[in-house]
Amino acid sequence: MISAEIMGKWQSLDASHMLRNVLQAPIRGKAHFQKGLDHGFPSTAVPQHILICGMGGSGSTGDFFQALCTNATVPIWVHKTPDLPAWVNAHTLVICVSYSGNTAETLGCLEQAQARGAMLHLLSSGGRLLELAQSEGLSYVPLDGGLPPRAALFDMLFALLGSMVHLPYLHLDRAQLEQGLEQAQQLSQAWNIHPQQEQPLPLQLAQHMQGETLHIWGRSGGADTLAIRWKNQLAENAKVLSFAAVLPELNHNEIVPLCHTPHTERAVVYLSLDPEISPFDAISLDLAGEYIGETHRICAEGETFTARLLYLLYLADFVSVYLAYLQCVDPTPIAPIDTLKQRMEAVS
């Protein structure tokens, strides 16, 4: 149980209310899904490719959109650099996502996409990207602003999903998306912390992970995207350096140094989108367990792939914030990123 004294300490530590942002994510997701429905991508032409451009939390929107479009008949790519691939042309749908609207790399991609005559769809809460969308009559979805981009993933992802759910070549299931949001809203209540009550699952996980060097493992097909999201949330919220790797590829490289000598300070966090761990992955986990301190095996819950993906995505938010609390760290500030942007602006 958590004492009222500790709760008060954590609340004062979280000056910018990151936990509140996490708790409200499903509600904002519902509102932005409706925004997407109201600002649907209008073109009836079927593109040859879809390229989603974005950085940081905005780029994660593309990662999870791609993961959820498992039945799409058009290839979907996620792009996180300022220069477009050479194959982008008038038959490409380029989706630019920038929560602030001022991300230099994304604005650069937009400029190049316009020059090549690509189909365009934009998501932003303001800034230059929104100005261009409105002044040039481009397809766009307006986002509510005011959050750190990493805390606005539900906003951005469901705004994009809502605006594209009607497109037949994506084969998105609206009912499953809405059910996934309902489950996430229930989890927001179950995973919240309250004084003098039992510790919720994400806090228990954070306590086990405290002080460990974490290796986040996910299997190709969705869990690989989740592993990267976990790594990124742990980095920004908890200020913890971790490593993401993908099964089965890691069996051909990373497993060697990890199992070369004992590493009792290291732990594997295994993310499974299936209710049970596959026999092949279990072999890898058992082998790693002979050399490292601990393995945390986390299986998603939910009746559909969408619900299970959102379960593990949402769990990362809670675990990373609670790990920040345990380390007496404010989860919101990201001073090194701010410094990087300032220095880059000085030379641009």
Secondary structure, DSSP 4 states (H G I P E B T S, - for coil): ---HHHHHHHHHH-TT-HHHHHHTHHHHHHHHHHHHHHT-----SPPSEEEEE--HHHHHHHHHHHHH-TT-SS-EEEE-SSS--TT--TTEEEEEEESSS--HHHHHHHHHHHHTT-EEEEEESSHHHHHHHHHTT-EEEE----S-GGGGHHHHHHHHHHHHTT-TTT---HHHHHHHHHHHHHHHHHTS--TTSPPPHHHHHHHHHTT-EEEEEEETTTHHHHHHHHHHHHHHTS----EEEEETGGGGTTHHHHTTS-EEEEEEEEEESSSS--HHHHHHHHHHHTTEEEEEEEE---SSHHHHHHHHHHHHHHHHHHHHHHTT--SS--HHHHHHHHHHHHH-
